């Protein structure tokens, strides 16, 4: 790989005798990986028996097609192996309040969701309007029921959630040096000045993010760059300017090593952070640090969010009729409507009048004239073993379904809505009319499966 001259010179100076192996690693193949969704059952052994990533039991080496049943149903999420170390380091506990501040496209958000197991609150945010749509699609596909999605800058969120979260994840926008092997295009905009520009932006982001960590809570900071200016030096800056925070040790396995205090101010505490080098482990370059806030007093949040409207009596009946008929034991609370769309909010939130909420919770469906249509998101968040109305379809019927086609049944069940299930995985809601299953797969997500 034709690396930038300034990059080579910099890391020859920093790494010394280790530089040759480091630079040679850029000419070796990058590795693919995926995580399995712990809420899904009956996964094929071809997925679960693949080699496991050392620091993440849900992670495996290998690749999954974006046009496969397992991907479409949210049973798996493709993620580069070293990126899994970030979520594994955060490892939120059941019931915690968690913020993913720079979240698109959603890999780390869905990883955090696997730890929360549908409990607590997962606030996931992306400042870019186009990228937040991709984030929402991936949160939806993974079947996350407890996420609220924001489209805000950090300085807009920090006044809304002061001292609020148990865990805050800042996967910071960075110079991307760790992705050169996987994405050579990242080299085209890299320069020494760009590294410094990224570091300045990271300081701004961290200044706001630290305000949202509650006393005793943690902030996990990560980059996909090797640059000390964005890594050790960034953590040294935090320790110098935010004395209520300290670094806590990160467990290092699978070739993950200590950070390099000598690349910053020499503070030995910096070695508690972690570096992922491609010549030492199976993955791309990353840096991860875990900061913990001292215990103390927190701001008292006043007011509560007004996200949408309460259901009318007619809407409540339409929803309840559908839920009783189709969802079985699955229950949802904190129901609100936004225009004609129905959502289930995970928890009561603080006052959000100055925030931009992109999606207030799990999308349950839409009210139309005298009827309710369930949402794709609800289907992917549903457990086929819990719902009372499901319809098992074949692989060929699934191919027709994701293409947007109707299909016919040899033996038709009672008319109405059914959770469609293929190979044990939920793939959407279909409506049976006679011997036909009407297609409600979202038009913008339809695709053709070429391999049989």
C-alpha positions in Angstrom: 0.0 0.0 0.0 1.3 3.4 -1.0 1.0 5.2 2.4 1.5 9.0 2.7 5.2 9.9 3.2 4.4 12.0 6.3 2.5 9.1 7.8 5.4 6.7 7.3 7.9 9.1 8.7 5.8 9.9 11.8 5.3 6.3 12.8 8.8 5.3 12.1 9.8 7.9 14.6 7.1 6.9 17.2 7.4 3.1 16.9 11.1 2.7 16.3 12.0 -1.0 15.8 8.3 -1.9 15.8 7.6 0.3 12.8 8.5 -2.2 10.1 6.0 -4.8 11.3 3.4 -2.0 11.7 3.8 -0.6 8.2 3.9 -4.1 6.7 0.5 -4.9 8.2 -1.1 -2.5 5.7 -0.2 -4.9 2.9 -2.1 -7.8 4.6 -5.8 -8.4 4.0 -8.3 -6.8 6.3 -10.7 -9.1 8.2 -14.5 -9.0 8.2 -16.7 -9.8 11.1 -20.3 -9.9 12.4 -22.2 -10.0 15.6 -25.2 -12.2 16.3 -28.3 -10.7 17.8 -28.9 -12.3 21.2 -32.7 -11.7 20.9 -32.9 -14.1 17.9 -33.4 -17.8 18.1 -32.6 -20.8 15.8 -29.5 -19.2 14.2 -27.7 -21.6 11.7 -24.5 -23.2 13.0 -22.7 -21.7 10.0 -23.0 -18.4 11.8 -22.6 -19.4 15.5 -19.8 -21.9 14.9 -17.5 -19.4 13.1 -14.4 -18.4 15.0 -15.2 -16.0 17.9 -13.7 -12.6 18.5 -11.6 -12.9 21.7 -13.2 -9.9 23.6 -16.8 -10.3 22.4 -18.7 -13.6 22.7 -21.4 -12.4 20.2 -18.7 -11.5 17.6 -17.4 -13.8 14.9 -14.9 -13.6 12.1 -16.5 -13.9 8.6 -18.8 -12.1 6.3 -22.6 -12.0 5.9 -24.3 -10.8 2.7 -26.4 -7.7 3.1 -29.0 -9.5 0.9 -29.2 -12.5 3.1 -32.2 -13.5 5.3 -30.0 -13.3 8.4 -29.0 -9.8 7.7 -32.5 -8.5 6.6 -34.1 -10.0 9.7 -31.6 -8.4 12.0 -30.3 -11.7 13.2 -26.7 -10.5 12.5 -24.9 -7.2 12.1 -21.8 -6.9 10.0 -19.1 -5.1 12.0 -15.3 -5.0 11.7 -13.8 -7.1 14.5 -11.7 -4.4 16.2 -14.7 -2.1 16.3 -16.5 -4.6 18.5 -13.9 -3.8 21.2 -15.6 -0.5 21.8 -19.0 -1.8 22.7 -17.4 -4.7 24.7 -15.5 -2.1 26.7 -18.7 0.0 27.4 -20.7 -3.2 28.3 -23.7 -1.4 29.8 -25.7 -3.2 32.4 -29.4 -4.1 32.2 -31.5 -1.1 33.0 -28.9 1.6 32.5 -29.3 4.9 30.7 -26.8 5.0 27.8 -25.9 7.6 25.2 -24.2 6.9 21.9 -23.3 10.5 20.9 -21.7 10.0 17.4 -23.7 7.0 16.4 -24.1 6.5 12.6 -24.2 4.1 10.9 -25.3 2.2 14.0 -22.8 -0.6 14.7 -21.9 0.5 18.2 -25.5 1.4 19.0 -26.8 -2.0 18.1 -23.9 -3.5 20.1 -24.9 -1.5 23.2 -28.5 -2.6 22.6 -27.4 -6.2 22.9 -26.1 -5.6 26.4 -29.2 -3.6 27.5 -31.5 -6.5 26.4 -34.4 -4.1 25.7 -34.3 -2.5 29.2 -33.3 1.0 30.3 -32.8 3.8 27.8 -30.6 4.0 24.7 -30.2 7.5 23.4 -28.5 7.4 20.0 -27.5 10.6 18.2 -26.2 11.6 14.8 -25.6 15.3 13.8 -25.7 14.6 10.0 -29.3 14.5 8.6 -28.6 11.9 5.9 -26.6 9.7 8.2 -29.2 9.7 10.9 -31.6 8.1 8.5 -29.1 5.2 8.0 -28.8 5.0 11.8 -32.5 4.7 12.2 -32.7 2.0 9.6 -30.1 -0.1 11.4 -31.6 0.4 14.8 -34.9 -0.7 13.3 -33.5 -3.7 11.5 -31.8 -4.9 14.7 -35.1 -4.8 16.5 -34.1 -2.3 19.2 -37.2 -1.5 21.4 -35.7 1.0 23.8 -33.9 3.6 21.6 -34.7 7.2 21.1 -32.9 8.7 18.1 -31.7 12.3 18.0 -30.4 14.5 15.2 -28.4 17.1 17.3 -25.0 18.6 17.8 -23.4 17.7 21.2 -23.9 21.3 22.5 -27.6 21.0 21.9 -27.9 17.7 23.8 -25.8 18.6 26.9 -28.2 21.1 28.3 -31.0 18.5 27.9 -29.2 15.7 29.7 -26.9 17.1 32.4 -25.4 14.5 34.7 -27.9 12.0 33.2 -26.3 8.9 31.7 -24.7 5.9 33.3 -22.6 5.4 30.1 -21.7 7.8 27.3 -20.0 6.5 24.2 -18.0 9.0 22.1 -16.8 7.2 19.0 -15.2 10.4 17.8 -14.9 11.6 14.2 -11.2 11.2 13.6 -8.4 11.1 10.9 -9.2 7.5 10.1 -5.6 6.2 10.0 -6.8 2.8 11.4 -9.0 2.3 8.4 -6.4 2.9 5.7 -6.1 -0.9 5.0 -9.9 -1.4 4.8 -10.7 1.9 3.1 -7.7 3.3 1.2 -9.8 6.3 0.1 -9.3 7.6 3.7 -5.7 8.4 2.7 -6.8 11.0 0.1 -7.9 13.5 2.8 -5.3 12.7 5.4 -2.5 15.1 6.4 -0.7 16.2 9.5 -2.9 19.3 9.6 -6.0 17.2 9.3 -5.0 15.2 12.4 -4.8 18.5 14.3 -8.1 19.7 13.0 -9.7 16.4 14.1 -8.2 16.8 17.6 -9.7 20.3 17.9 -13.1 19.0 17.0 -12.7 16.1 19.5 -12.0 18.5 22.3 -15.2 20.3 21.5 -17.2 17.1 21.5 -15.7 15.8 24.7 -16.3 19.1 26.5 -20.1 18.6 25.9 -20.1 14.8 26.3 -18.5 14.9 29.8 -21.3 17.1 31.0 -23.8 14.3 30.4 -22.1 11.7 32.5 -23.8 11.3 35.8 -21.6 11.1 39.0 -20.2 7.6 39.2 -20.9 7.1 35.5 -18.5 6.4 32.7 -17.5 7.8 29.3 -16.0 5.5 26.7 -13.9 7.3 24.2 -12.8 5.7 21.0 -11.2 6.5 17.6 -10.1 4.5 14.6 -6.8 6.3 14.3 -3.3 5.8 15.5 -2.6 9.5 16.0 -1.4 10.3 19.6 -2.9 13.8 19.1 -6.3 12.2 19.0 -5.7 9.4 21.4 -3.3 9.5 24.4 -2.9 13.3 24.1 -6.7 13.7 24.1 -7.0 11.7 27.3 -4.2 13.6 28.9 -6.1 16.8 28.1 -9.2 15.5 29.8 -7.3 14.5 32.9 -5.7 17.9 33.1 -8.9 19.9 32.5 -11.6 17.8 34.1 -10.3 16.6 37.5 -13.5 14.9 38.4 -12.7 12.2 35.8 -10.1 9.5 36.0 -9.2 6.6 33.7 -10.1 3.0 34.7 -8.3 0.0 33.4 -9.6 -1.9 30.3 -9.2 -5.6 30.1 -6.9 -6.4 27.2 -7.1 -9.7 25.4 -6.6 -11.0 21.8 -3.6 -8.9 21.1 -5.0 -5.6 22.5 -2.2 -3.7 24.3 -1.7 -0.8 26.6 -1.8 2.8 25.3 1.5 4.7 25.2 1.9 7.3 27.9 5.2 8.4 26.3 3.2 9.6 23.3 1.5 12.2 25.5 2.6 13.8 28.8 4.1 10.6 30.3 1.3 10.2 32.8 1.4 6.4 33.6 -2.4 6.4 34.0 -2.7 6.7 30.2 -1.5 3.0 30.0 -5.0 2.0 31.3 -6.4 2.9 27.8 -6.1 0.4 25.0 -4.6 0.3 21.5 -5.5 -2.1 18.8 -2.6 -2.4 16.2 -3.2 -4.5 13.1 0.3 -6.1 13.4 -0.6 -7.3 16.9 -4.2 -8.4 16.6 -6.8 -9.5 14.1 -8.5 -6.2 13.2 -8.0 -2.6 12.1 -6.6 0.2 14.2 -8.4 1.6 17.2 -7.9 3.4 20.4 -10.3 3.0 23.4 -10.3 4.7 26.8 -12.7 4.4 29.7 -13.2 7.5 31.9 -15.1 7.4 35.1 -16.6 10.4 37.0 -16.2 10.7 40.7 -19.3 10.4 42.8 -21.1 13.5 43.9 -24.2 15.6 43.4 -26.0 15.8 40.1 -28.3 18.3 38.5 -32.0 17.7 39.2 -33.9 17.5 35.9 -37.2 19.2 35.8 -40.1 18.7 33.4 -40.8 15.8 31.2 -40.9 15.3 27.4 -44.0 15.9 25.4 -43.4 13.5 22.5 -46.5 13.3 20.5 -50.1 13.0 21.7 -52.1 10.5 23.7 -54.2 8.0 21.7 -57.8 8.8 21.1 -60.4 6.3 22.2 -60.8 5.0 18.6 -57.0 4.7 18.1 -56.7 2.8 21.4 -59.3 0.3 20.3 -57.7 -0.2 16.9 -54.3 -0.8 18.5 -55.6 -3.0 21.2 -57.6 -5.2 18.7 -54.4 -5.7 16.7 -52.3 -6.4 19.7 -54.7 -8.9 21.2 -55.1 -10.7 17.9 -51.4 -10.8 16.7 -48.9 -9.9 19.4 -50.0 -12.3 22.1 -47.9 -11.9 25.3 -45.9 -8.9 23.9 -46.9 -5.7 25.6 -46.0 -2.0 25.0 -46.4 1.0 27.3 -45.9 4.8 27.0 -47.8 4.9 23.7 -48.0 8.2 21.8 -48.9 9.3 18.4 -46.9 11.6 16.2 -49.5 12.7 13.6 -50.9 9.3 12.5 -47.8 7.3 13.5 -47.8 5.2 16.7 -44.7 4.8 18.9 -43.8 3.2 22.2 -41.5 5.3 24.3 -38.9 3.4 26.4 -39.1 5.8 29.4 -40.2 9.2 30.5 -37.6 11.7 29.3 -36.7 15.2 30.5 -37.9 18.3 28.7 -36.9 18.0 25.0 -38.3 21.3 23.7 -34.8 22.4 22.5 -33.8 19.0 21.1 -34.4 17.5 17.6 -36.0 14.0 18.1 -35.7 12.0 14.9 -37.5 9.0 16.3 -39.1 8.9 19.8 -39.1 5.2 20.4 -40.2 1.9 18.7 -42.4 2.5 15.7 -45.5 0.4 16.1 -47.5 1.4 13.1 -49.8 3.9 11.5 -53.4 4.7 11.9 -55.4 5.0 8.7 -59.1 5.4 8.2 -60.8 2.9 10.5 -57.8 0.6 10.6 -54.3 0.1 12.0 -51.3 -1.0 9.9 -48.3 -2.5 11.9 -44.8 -1.1 11.2 -41.8 -3.0 9.8 -39.9 -2.0 13.0 -42.5 -3.7 15.2 -42.1 -6.9 13.2 -38.3 -7.0 13.6 -38.7 -6.3 17.3 -41.2 -9.2 17.7 -40.3 -12.7 19.0 -41.9 -15.4 16.8 -42.1 -17.6 20.0 -44.2 -15.0 21.8 -46.6 -13.6 19.2 -50.0 -15.4 18.8 -50.2 -15.0 15.0 -47.2 -16.0 12.9 -46.9 -17.5 9.4 -43.9 -19.6 8.4 -42.8 -18.9 4.9 -40.3 -20.6 2.6 -37.0 -19.2 1.3 -38.6 -18.7 -2.1 -41.5 -16.8 -0.5 -39.1 -14.7 1.4 -37.3 -13.8 -1.8 -40.6 -12.7 -3.3 -41.4 -10.8 -0.1 -38.2 -8.7 0.0 -38.6 -7.9 -3.7 -42.0 -6.4 -2.9 -44.1 -9.2 -4.5 -47.3 -10.9 -3.1 -47.3 -14.7 -2.9 -50.0 -17.3 -2.6 -50.6 -20.0 0.0 -51.6 -23.6 -0.7 -53.6 -23.6 2.5 -54.8 -20.2 3.7 -55.2 -19.4 7.4 -57.8 -17.0 8.8 -57.6 -13.6 7.1 -55.7 -10.7 8.8 -52.2 -9.7 9.9 -49.5 -12.2 10.6 -45.8 -12.0 11.6 -44.0 -13.6 8.7 -41.2 -16.0 9.8 -38.6 -17.6 7.7 -36.0 -20.0 9.1 -37.1 -19.0 12.6 -36.5 -15.2 11.9 -39.1 -12.4 11.9 -39.0 -10.7 8.5 -42.1 -8.4 8.5 -45.9 -8.3 8.7 -48.1 -9.6 5.9 -51.8 -9.5 5.5 -53.6 -12.6 4.4 -56.5 -12.1 2.1 -57.9 -15.3 0.7 -54.9 -17.3 -0.5 -52.8 -14.2 -1.0 -50.3 -12.6 1.3 -50.2 -8.9 0.6 -46.8 -7.3 0.7 -46.0 -4.5 3.2 -42.2 -4.7 2.9 -41.0 -1.0 2.9 -40.5 0.2 -0.7 -37.2 1.9 0.0 -35.7 -1.3 1.4 -36.7 -3.8 -1.3 -34.0 -5.8 -3.1 -33.5 -8.7 -5.4 -31.8 -11.9 -4.1 -29.7 -13.4 -6.9 -28.2 -16.4 -5.2 -30.4 -19.5 -4.7 
